[in-house]
Amino acid sequence: EPEVTQTPSHQVTQMGQEVILRCVPISNHLYFYWYRQILGQKVEFLVSFYNNEISEKSEIFDDQFSVERPDGSNFTLKIRSTKLEDSAMYFCASRKGIRETQYFGPGTRLLVL
Amino acid sequence: TQLLEQSPQFLSIQEGENLTVYCNSSSVFSSLQWYRQEPGEGPVLLVTVVTGGEVKKLKRLTFQFGDARKDSSLHITAAQPGDTGLYLCAGLGYNAGNMLTFGGGTRLMVKP
């Protein structure tokens, strides 16, 4: 069964460094998402992406964040200058159609020191 | 801002007992999804309910979507230790981004 995959599974970085989190959505899916989950808290929406542009973003997704679909398979989340409070699990998700189920990847655990 | 309140937050029961988890909102959702999440992993979809009043069964798990599409419940019959985990509800709104709004989760422990 097709799955959303994410790399790396874990990332440790110094405050102020740039990180790129990578996702490979399910191949025939058209809608892509990033969510994050700070330890012990709710899963929170960051951004949705469709037709090579952002369709919606939350207040968390400020100028330090960007997303890109550089080719036909990858979907990336970049944090330009990481802060301590960016430490969280970051989940990528994708869906095929507009009202269809979202499928989540296994997540990248980001630790900012 | 849409909010989903999930209750209870924690539940510890004995094997064989029944339980119900609730997910409530003042907002209407176009659909509601239930996920199970293991520590350090992503949410894994259990079921999607779409129609108001809809009931879906997955073995010993019964999911219901409220008539007004504002609330949902998950009922587990004769819980087993393998049911232990974090259960999340997530609602799909009518916004342009079609993002999910998650509840806070119910951490279930089933003791043998």
Chai-1 contact restraints between the chains, C-beta under 6 A:
chainA,res_idxA,chainB,res_idxB,connection_type,confidence,min_distance_angstrom,max_distance_angstrom,comment,restraint_id
A,K42,B,F102,contact,1.0,0.0,6.0,A-B,restraint_1
A,K42,B,G104,contact,1.0,0.0,6.0,A-B,restraint_2
A,V43,B,F102,contact,1.0,0.0,6.0,A-B,restraint_3
A,F45,B,M99,contact,1.0,0.0,6.0,A-B,restraint_4
A,S48,B,G97,contact,1.0,0.0,6.0,A-B,restraint_5
A,S48,B,M99,contact,1.0,0.0,6.0,A-B,restraint_6
A,S55,B,A96,contact,1.0,0.0,6.0,A-B,restraint_7
A,S55,B,G97,contact,1.0,0.0,6.0,A-B,restraint_8
A,E56,B,A96,contact,1.0,0.0,6.0,A-B,restraint_9
A,E56,B,G97,contact,1.0,0.0,6.0,A-B,restraint_10
A,F91,B,G42,contact,1.0,0.0,6.0,A-B,restraint_11
A,T101,B,L45,contact,1.0,0.0,6.0,A-B,restraint_12
A,T101,B,T48,contact,1.0,0.0,6.0,A-B,restraint_13
A,F104,B,G42,contact,1.0,0.0,6.0,A-B,restraint_14
A,F104,B,P43,contact,1.0,0.0,6.0,A-B,restraint_15
A,G105,B,G42,contact,1.0,0.0,6.0,A-B,restraint_16
A,P106,B,E41,contact,1.0,0.0,6.0,A-B,restraint_17
A,P106,B,G42,contact,1.0,0.0,6.0,A-B,restraint_18
A,G107,B,G42,contact,1.0,0.0,6.0,A-B,restraint_19
